[in-house]
Amino acid sequence: MNEEAYIRFESYLNNEMLEEERLDFESELRDNPQLKESFELYKETTAFVKQKFSPETTEFKKNLESISNGYFAEGIKKTKVFSIRPWHYAVAASVLVLLGTWIFSNNSMPEYSDYSQHESASFVERGISNENLKNAQDFFNKKEYAKAAASFEKTGNLDNPEYQYFYAIALIEINQYKKAETFLNGIRQGTSIYKDKATWYLALSKLKQHDFEGSKVWLRQIPHDAEDYDKAQELIKHLK
């Protein structure tokens, strides 16, 4: 789990989400067993931290605070002093666990988040005036993928391989894998510039589902001259 996930967990538990954000998050919890498991573990961990930390554990608290601040401060210039929130302790504890795991075993499998740095959508910049496409572009670039997918569906025109490509990525992000893979398969059978990229995202879709063998099948079909070939070869090595 990355920092963004912990922030969302904390916002949800503290009732700090807007209604639409809360509904989207609850939908993700229903559709993503791995996310739900991480959320439940986080909830239990923060409850334990709140209950167990006391004046007698000041020294341990300072140690965790140091770890947490170090973890989140890289590249960030702080402008004021603030007390860390419970999720910082949970993440600091997670860092300790991960470090211990790495010491004993450095053979962990790669995650989808390691490779999901998506390019920006730019439909409107090329003169597209469709309001729904503008919304789809803006939501996609802000990483609000559920809203992006909904906007794509309202366009009434998903015949364009470029729209299909970004729509499929949004679908993968919200765990609608089967629909995403249907669009990606259609793209890779065509002749658009997104043909090889569609194969790459078919591999990433399988990776996100922890279907590692399925991911390798698609990775091996990416041609040598494709933009994502080097990344595909790297990922294949990590999946062995």
The 8 nearest C-alpha neighbors of each residue, nearest first, counted from 0:
[[1, 4, 2, 5, 37, 3, 34, 112],
 [0, 2, 3, 4, 5, 112, 6, 90],
 [1, 3, 5, 4, 6, 0, 90, 71],
 [4, 2, 6, 5, 1, 7, 0, 8],
 [3, 5, 7, 6, 2, 1, 0, 8],
 [6, 4, 8, 2, 7, 3, 9, 86],
 [7, 5, 3, 9, 4, 8, 10, 2],
 [6, 8, 10, 4, 5, 9, 11, 3],
 [9, 7, 5, 11, 6, 10, 12, 4],
 [8, 10, 6, 12, 7, 11, 13, 5],
 [11, 9, 15, 7, 13, 8, 12, 16],
 [10, 12, 14, 8, 9, 13, 16, 7],
 [11, 13, 9, 14, 10, 8, 15, 42],
 [12, 14, 10, 15, 11, 9, 16, 8],
 [15, 13, 11, 12, 16, 10, 17, 21],
 [14, 16, 10, 13, 11, 17, 12, 9],
 [17, 15, 21, 14, 20, 10, 11, 18],
 [16, 18, 20, 19, 21, 15, 14, 22],
 [17, 19, 21, 20, 22, 16, 23, 15],
 [20, 18, 22, 21, 17, 23, 16, 24],
 [21, 19, 23, 17, 18, 22, 16, 24],
 [20, 22, 24, 18, 19, 23, 16, 17],
 [21, 23, 25, 19, 24, 20, 26, 18],
 [24, 22, 26, 20, 21, 25, 19, 27],
 [23, 25, 27, 21, 26, 22, 20, 28],
 [26, 24, 28, 22, 27, 23, 21, 29],
 [25, 27, 23, 29, 24, 28, 22, 30],
 [28, 26, 24, 30, 29, 25, 31, 23],
 [27, 29, 35, 25, 31, 26, 30, 34],
 [28, 30, 26, 27, 31, 25, 32, 35],
 [31, 29, 27, 28, 26, 32, 174, 173],
 [30, 32, 34, 28, 33, 27, 29, 35],
 [33, 31, 35, 34, 36, 30, 28, 29],
 [32, 34, 36, 35, 31, 37, 28, 38],
 [35, 33, 37, 31, 36, 32, 38, 28],
 [34, 36, 28, 38, 32, 33, 37, 39],
 [35, 37, 33, 39, 38, 34, 32, 40],
 [38, 36, 40, 34, 35, 39, 41, 33],
 [37, 39, 35, 41, 40, 36, 34, 42],
 [38, 40, 42, 36, 41, 37, 35, 43],
 [41, 39, 37, 43, 38, 42, 44, 36],
 [40, 42, 44, 38, 39, 43, 37, 45],
 [43, 41, 39, 45, 40, 44, 38, 46],
 [42, 44, 46, 40, 41, 45, 47, 39],
 [45, 43, 41, 47, 46, 42, 40, 48],
 [44, 46, 48, 47, 42, 43, 85, 49],
 [47, 45, 43, 49, 44, 48, 42, 50],
 [46, 48, 44, 50, 45, 49, 51, 43],
 [49, 47, 45, 51, 50, 46, 52, 44],
 [50, 48, 46, 47, 51, 52, 45, 85],
 [49, 51, 47, 48, 52, 46, 53, 45],
 [52, 50, 48, 49, 47, 53, 56, 46],
 [51, 53, 48, 49, 50, 56, 54, 60],
 [52, 54, 55, 56, 51, 57, 50, 49],
 [55, 53, 56, 57, 52, 58, 60, 51],
 [54, 56, 53, 57, 52, 58, 59, 60],
 [57, 55, 54, 59, 53, 58, 52, 60],
 [58, 56, 60, 54, 59, 55, 61, 53],
 [57, 59, 61, 60, 56, 62, 55, 63],
 [60, 58, 62, 61, 56, 57, 63, 64],
 [59, 61, 57, 63, 58, 62, 64, 56],
 [62, 60, 64, 58, 59, 63, 65, 57],
 [61, 63, 59, 65, 60, 64, 58, 66],
 [64, 62, 66, 60, 65, 61, 67, 91],
 [63, 65, 61, 67, 62, 66, 68, 60],
 [64, 66, 62, 68, 63, 67, 69, 61],
 [67, 65, 63, 69, 64, 68, 91, 70],
 [66, 68, 91, 70, 64, 69, 65, 87],
 [69, 67, 65, 71, 70, 66, 72, 64],
 [68, 70, 66, 72, 67, 71, 65, 73],
 [69, 71, 67, 68, 72, 66, 73, 91],
 [72, 70, 68, 69, 73, 67, 75, 74],
 [73, 71, 75, 69, 68, 70, 74, 76],
 [74, 72, 75, 71, 70, 69, 76, 68],
 [73, 75, 72, 76, 71, 77, 70, 69],
 [76, 74, 72, 73, 77, 71, 78, 69],
 [77, 75, 78, 74, 72, 73, 79, 71],
 [78, 76, 79, 75, 80, 72, 81, 74],
 [77, 79, 76, 80, 75, 81, 72, 74],
 [80, 78, 77, 81, 76, 82, 75, 83],
 [79, 81, 82, 78, 77, 83, 68, 76],
 [82, 80, 83, 79, 84, 77, 78, 68],
 [81, 83, 84, 80, 64, 85, 87, 79],
 [84, 82, 87, 81, 85, 64, 88, 86],
 [83, 85, 86, 87, 82, 88, 81, 9],
 [86, 84, 87, 88, 45, 89, 83, 49],
 [85, 87, 89, 88, 84, 90, 9, 45],
 [88, 86, 90, 85, 89, 84, 67, 91],
 [89, 87, 91, 85, 86, 90, 92, 63],
 [88, 90, 86, 92, 87, 91, 93, 45],
 [89, 91, 93, 87, 92, 88, 86, 94],
 [92, 90, 67, 88, 94, 93, 89, 66],
 [93, 91, 95, 89, 90, 94, 88, 96],
 [92, 94, 90, 96, 91, 95, 97, 89],
 [95, 93, 91, 97, 92, 96, 98, 90],
 [96, 94, 92, 98, 93, 97, 99, 91],
 [97, 95, 93, 99, 94, 98, 100, 92],
 [98, 96, 100, 94, 99, 95, 93, 101],
 [99, 97, 101, 95, 100, 96, 94, 102],
 [100, 98, 96, 102, 97, 101, 95, 103],
 [99, 101, 97, 103, 98, 102, 104, 96],
 [102, 100, 105, 104, 98, 99, 103, 97],
 [101, 103, 99, 100, 104, 98, 105, 97],
 [104, 102, 100, 101, 99, 105, 98, 106],
 [105, 103, 101, 106, 102, 100, 107, 99],
 [104, 106, 101, 107, 102, 103, 100, 108],
 [105, 107, 104, 108, 101, 237, 109, 103],
 [108, 106, 105, 109, 104, 101, 237, 110],
 [107, 109, 238, 106, 110, 237, 211, 239],
 [110, 108, 107, 237, 113, 111, 238, 234],
 [109, 111, 112, 113, 108, 207, 206, 114],
 [110, 112, 207, 113, 114, 206, 115, 203],
 [113, 111, 115, 110, 114, 116, 207, 109],
 [112, 114, 111, 110, 115, 109, 116, 234],
 [113, 115, 112, 111, 116, 110, 203, 230],
 [116, 114, 112, 117, 113, 111, 203, 200],
 [115, 117, 114, 118, 112, 113, 119, 111],
 [118, 116, 115, 119, 168, 114, 140, 120],
 [117, 119, 120, 116, 140, 165, 115, 121],
 [120, 118, 140, 121, 117, 139, 136, 165],
 [119, 121, 136, 122, 140, 118, 139, 165],
 [122, 120, 124, 123, 119, 136, 125, 137],
 [121, 123, 124, 125, 127, 120, 136, 133],
 [122, 124, 127, 126, 125, 121, 133, 128],
 [125, 123, 126, 121, 122, 127, 120, 133],
 [124, 126, 123, 122, 127, 121, 128, 120],
 [125, 127, 123, 124, 128, 122, 129, 121],
 [126, 128, 123, 122, 129, 125, 124, 132],
 [127, 129, 130, 126, 123, 133, 132, 122],
 [130, 128, 132, 131, 127, 133, 154, 123],
 [131, 129, 133, 132, 128, 134, 154, 135],
 [130, 132, 134, 150, 133, 154, 129, 135],
 [133, 131, 135, 129, 134, 130, 136, 151],
 [132, 134, 130, 136, 131, 135, 123, 137],
 [133, 135, 131, 137, 132, 136, 138, 150],
 [136, 134, 147, 132, 150, 138, 133, 137],
 [135, 137, 133, 139, 134, 120, 138, 132],
 [136, 138, 134, 140, 139, 135, 133, 141],
 [137, 139, 147, 143, 141, 135, 140, 136],
 [140, 138, 142, 136, 147, 141, 137, 144],
 [139, 141, 137, 142, 138, 119, 136, 120],
 [140, 142, 138, 139, 143, 137, 144, 136],
 [143, 141, 139, 140, 144, 138, 147, 169],
 [144, 142, 138, 141, 146, 139, 145, 147],
 [143, 145, 147, 169, 146, 142, 139, 148],
 [146, 144, 148, 147, 143, 173, 149, 169],
 [147, 145, 149, 144, 148, 143, 138, 150],
 [146, 148, 135, 144, 138, 150, 139, 145],
 [149, 147, 151, 145, 150, 146, 169, 166],
 [148, 150, 146, 152, 147, 151, 145, 153],
 [151, 149, 135, 153, 147, 131, 152, 148],
 [150, 152, 148, 153, 154, 149, 135, 147],
 [151, 153, 149, 150, 154, 148, 155, 157],
 [154, 152, 150, 151, 155, 131, 149, 156],
 [155, 153, 156, 151, 131, 152, 132, 150],
 [154, 156, 153, 157, 152, 151, 158, 131],
 [157, 155, 154, 158, 159, 152, 151, 153],
 [156, 158, 159, 163, 162, 155, 154, 151],
 [157, 159, 156, 160, 163, 162, 161, 155],
 [158, 160, 162, 161, 157, 163, 156, 164],
 [161, 159, 163, 162, 164, 186, 158, 191],
 [162, 160, 164, 163, 159, 165, 193, 191],
 [163, 161, 164, 159, 165, 160, 166, 157],
 [164, 162, 160, 166, 161, 165, 167, 157],
 [163, 165, 161, 167, 162, 166, 160, 168],
 [166, 164, 168, 167, 162, 163, 169, 161],
 [165, 167, 163, 169, 164, 168, 148, 162],
 [166, 168, 179, 170, 164, 165, 169, 163],
 [169, 167, 165, 171, 170, 166, 172, 164],
 [168, 170, 144, 172, 166, 167, 171, 148],
 [169, 171, 167, 175, 173, 168, 172, 179],
 [172, 170, 174, 168, 176, 173, 169, 175],
 [171, 173, 169, 170, 174, 168, 144, 175],
 [174, 172, 170, 171, 175, 145, 169, 144],
 [175, 173, 171, 176, 172, 170, 30, 31],
 [176, 174, 170, 171, 173, 177, 178, 179],
 [175, 177, 179, 174, 171, 178, 180, 170],
 [176, 178, 180, 179, 175, 181, 174, 171],
 [177, 179, 181, 180, 176, 175, 182, 170],
 [180, 178, 167, 176, 182, 181, 177, 170],
 [179, 181, 183, 177, 182, 178, 184, 176],
 [180, 182, 178, 184, 179, 183, 177, 185],
 [183, 181, 185, 179, 180, 184, 163, 167],
 [184, 182, 180, 186, 197, 185, 181, 187],
 [185, 183, 187, 181, 186, 182, 180, 188],
 [184, 186, 182, 183, 188, 187, 181, 189],
 [185, 187, 183, 189, 188, 184, 194, 160],
 [188, 186, 194, 184, 189, 185, 197, 183],
 [187, 189, 185, 186, 184, 190, 194, 183],
 [190, 188, 186, 187, 191, 194, 185, 160],
 [189, 191, 194, 192, 188, 187, 186, 193],
 [192, 190, 193, 194, 189, 160, 186, 187],
 [191, 193, 194, 190, 195, 196, 161, 160],
 [194, 192, 196, 191, 195, 197, 186, 161],
 [193, 195, 187, 197, 186, 196, 192, 191],
 [196, 194, 198, 197, 193, 225, 221, 187],
 [195, 197, 199, 193, 198, 194, 200, 227],
 [196, 198, 183, 200, 195, 194, 199, 187],
 [197, 199, 201, 195, 196, 200, 217, 187],
 [200, 198, 196, 202, 197, 201, 203, 218],
 [201, 199, 203, 202, 197, 198, 204, 196],
 [200, 202, 198, 204, 199, 203, 197, 180],
 [201, 203, 214, 217, 200, 199, 205, 204],
 [204, 202, 200, 206, 205, 201, 207, 111],
 [203, 205, 201, 207, 206, 202, 200, 171],
 [204, 206, 214, 210, 208, 202, 203, 207],
 [205, 207, 203, 209, 208, 204, 214, 210],
 [206, 208, 111, 204, 209, 205, 203, 110],
 [207, 209, 205, 206, 210, 204, 211, 176],
 [210, 208, 206, 207, 211, 205, 110, 214],
 [211, 209, 205, 213, 208, 206, 212, 214],
 [212, 210, 214, 213, 209, 206, 215, 238],
 [213, 211, 215, 214, 210, 216, 238, 205],
 [212, 214, 216, 210, 211, 215, 205, 217],
 [213, 215, 202, 205, 211, 212, 216, 217],
 [216, 214, 218, 212, 217, 213, 235, 219],
 [215, 217, 213, 214, 219, 218, 212, 220],
 [218, 216, 202, 220, 215, 219, 214, 198],
 [219, 217, 215, 220, 231, 221, 216, 202],
 [218, 220, 217, 216, 221, 215, 231, 222],
 [221, 219, 217, 218, 222, 216, 198, 215],
 [220, 222, 219, 218, 228, 195, 198, 225],
 [223, 221, 225, 224, 220, 228, 195, 219],
 [224, 222, 225, 228, 221, 229, 226, 227],
 [223, 225, 222, 226, 228, 221, 227, 195],
 [226, 224, 228, 222, 227, 223, 195, 221],
 [225, 227, 228, 224, 229, 196, 195, 223],
 [226, 228, 230, 225, 229, 231, 199, 196],
 [229, 227, 231, 225, 230, 226, 223, 221],
 [230, 228, 232, 231, 227, 233, 226, 223],
 [231, 229, 233, 227, 232, 228, 234, 114],
 [230, 232, 228, 234, 229, 233, 218, 227],
 [233, 231, 235, 229, 234, 230, 228, 236],
 [234, 232, 230, 236, 231, 235, 229, 237],
 [233, 235, 237, 231, 236, 232, 230, 238],
 [236, 234, 232, 238, 237, 233, 215, 231],
 [237, 235, 233, 234, 238, 239, 232, 231],
 [238, 236, 234, 235, 239, 233, 109, 108],
 [237, 239, 235, 236, 234, 108, 211, 109],
 [238, 236, 237, 235, 234, 108, 211, 215]]
